[in-house]
């Protein structure tokens, strides 16, 4: 557990949109230049706040996709949800040069310290905070420490495709495979997870609530104690 | 003062006065947000305890806690992740009824709620007494689903919902404040949604 300072978010600050790139047809990555940079931990998130001329505001949290580095920039990947007031605005309206109010980094629990073994299991856009962990591991020559398993419906739903697959990463397609992919499409199973999970491993699970339940149970099935599993759930349930 | 975002008008038409600042109405949906693996409840071994700064530390079984006077809450709940759920009903037992048995000592100032999963959250004593907090097992007249904290969770609806500990196992009554799980991880010690006490320093 980190001390309370580690999770202390900074005040609201103005960030400038430096770059926007499409991850899929429904998700974009926004590179933001911070005016008050604060080094984040892999797995943390920022809050983005939109303000209308009459003072109405709407805020949502988005995980940082980029690894912590020496720059003043962060990357947030935003999945466009049809009924999402903030995500539709970000994905449909925001252009390079716009300024956005952000606050962070936030969260002291769903974070990877950078030097202990981790198994990361993400569903769909749940890959975002896990990708920060993979990127950090690769940049610090510790790629062997982080094993990423990501489950998506089809190749068109995979974020960061040019960085996946790679060493220590596994992509599972539930509905439609890319051409020639050996594994039949289907839900994540124990066979998709790394075989030897040792008790010093921390499990990171991120995705919808249903996915998180399934993935957590699979990690328990391959030998990880429940209290070694950290979960970040998102999205509504009925 | 918030800076105006270019091009943003927002989707709201009329804002429900029951919504605290920065919150939106999640309607009939109920998002699940918890940092731990959902446990498998076993009512035959379930207990709830009040311990610490009390005259009579007490542990109730599932059957025993149901013998206490039933109490319901009808109103709104607010999650720090900005959703609110309006007009919900929970049933269980008032924390006051538990404290009537355990008898809190005059030295007590705070409580830490602890869960069967190890989760903790801290609250001032005044926020869990005088009809402001419950241990609940029914949601809208049905058993509380496990992903929402069933078989029983704490309910402190006037504070952000991380204070309403899922899978609650007891209350530790203290003569000092002691930050819990999210409070050690950057979140506010009190968490009043009407004051937007989301993070440490708010």
Interface residues (C-beta under 8 A of the other chain):
Chain A: X1 X2 X3 X4 X6 X7 X8 X9 X11 X12 X14 X49 X50 X51 X52 X53 X55 X56 X57 X58 X59 X60 X61 X85 X89 X93 X94 X98 X99 X100 X101 X106 X107 X108 X109 X110 X209 X213 X216 X217 X220 X226 X227 X229 X230 X231 X232 X233 X234 X235 X236 X237 X238
Chain B: X2 X3 X4 X5 X6 X7 X8 X9 X10 X11 X12 X15 X21 X22 X24 X26 X28 X29 X30 X31 X32 X33 X34 X35 X36 X37 X38 X39 X81 X82 X117 X118 X147 X179 X181 X182 X183 X184 X185 X186 X187 X199 X200 X201
